[in-house]
Amino acid sequence: MAIVTDAKGNQLLTFNPIQEKELDTISLDAPLTHALIVVTYEGSYLLMLNKWRKYWELPGGVIERGETARACAMRELFEETNQTAGNATFKGLMKFDLQPSFHGPKRMEYGALYHCELNHVADFIENDEADSIMFWDGSSDIGTIAEIDRKLIEFI
């Protein structure tokens, strides 16, 4: 049974709070393809408004060839939000059952989840993926938030 299923049928199947060093040795039944990061600042969560999907989501993206999951999370955070995290903590491994999309056919994937607390907030620069960013208190109505991302915040 899934932890959460979004409106498109994508499922977060498991969250395994392993140690980051285990990413190099763990045997997985699907590829580790991406990394996400939950960023907090003064008790609020950083969300980006995805330019294409038109809803709020966590920063993150696809791990590039030769890149570590940690490096991916840091790169995506900067590219999408213009924020820099110096002290990210690995929180665990996520397993997904994903429906067909522009990323590919129906598939199983793993992702790495990180967390960091910002010391200061840099000015946002609009980019190819994000229209804006905001810091969400975790409960107020800000419009549509990616259902799986909303759940992932709880693991921090």
N, C-alpha and C positions, 0 to 999 in steps of 0.2 A: 504494500500500500504506500502511496506517495505521501510525502510530507505536505506538499502543496502542488496543485495543478492550476495553471493559469487559463485564461479564457481561450487561448489557442490550442490547449491540450498539452503544452509542455509541462513536464513534471520534474520537480526536485524529488529524487527518490531517496537519497541518503545524505547525511552530513556526518563525516568521520573526523573527529578532532585529533588527528595524528600529529606527530612531530614533523616539521618541515624537512628534516634530513631524510625522512622515510620516502619522500617523493622520488628520490634517486634509486630506491631499491624495491619499492612496493610493486607487486604484480597486479596489474589492472586488467579488467575484461573489456575495456574500451579506452580510447586515447585521452590523455590529458591535453585539452585544447585551449583552455583560456584561464584567465585570472580576473578576479573581481576584488575591489577594495571598499570596505566600509570606512568612511572617514568621519570622525567626530570633531566638533569644535564647540566648546562651551556648552556641552550637553545636547547639541543638535547634530543631525546627520546630513552630510553633503549629498545632494542629489543633482543630477544633470537632466535637463530637458532634452531628450533625444530629438534631434532635428527631423528624423524620418518617421519615427514611430509616434511622436507627439505625446509621449508620457515621460514621467520622471523615472529615472533608474540610477543604479549605482555605476560609478566609473569602472571600466574594465574592458577587456577585449581578448583577441586571439593572440596566443603565444607565437611569436615569429620563430623561424628556423634558427637554432643556436641560442635562443633566448631562454632564460630561466623564468619560471612562473613569477618569482618576485620582481625581476626586471620588467616583465610584462605589466604587472600591476602598477609599478611606479611610472613606466612610460605612458600607459593609458591614462593614469590620473593626471599627469601633466598635459598630455595632448588634449584631453577632453575638458579639463577644468582649469588649467593653468596653476594648479596647486602642486606643491612639492612636499613629499612625506619623507622625513629622515629616519623615522623610528617605527616602521611598519612591523607588525607582529603577525606571523602565520597563525590562522585560526583553525584550518582544516580543509578537508577534501570533500567536494560536493559531487554527487553523481546525478546526471540528468538523463531523462528520456525526452528527446526533442523531436518535434513535428517538422515536416518539410518546410523549408524557408529559403531565402536567398543564400543562406549559409550552407545549404546542402539538403539531402534527402532525410527522411526519418532516421534517427540515429541515437546511440548512447554516447555520452561524453562525460568526462570529468573536468572539474574546474577547481582551482585553488582559491581560497578565500583569505584575504588579509584584512587587517585593521590598523588604522593609525589615528592619532590625535594630532590635529594641527596646532602649531604654536601661534601662527598668524595666517591671515587669509590674503592671498594675492588677488589683484583685480582679475576678473574673468575676461577672457578674450574669445569672442565668438569664433567657431571653427566649423569644420565639415560635419561634425557629429553632434555638437551641442549648441542649442539656441541660447541657453542660460544655465545658471546654477542657482541653487538655493540651499539654505540650511533649514532642515525640517525638524520640528520638535518631537516627532514620532506619533503625534495624534491628530493634529489639526488637518482640516480638509484643504488640500492643495491641488486637487484634481487627481487624475489617474496616476498611480504609482505602479510600476511593474510588480505583480503579485508575488513572484518568486523573490525579487529583491527585497520587498517588504518583509518577507519571512526571514531572509538571510540576516537582516539587521538584528533579529532576535538571538542569533548565535554569537553575537559580540557581547 
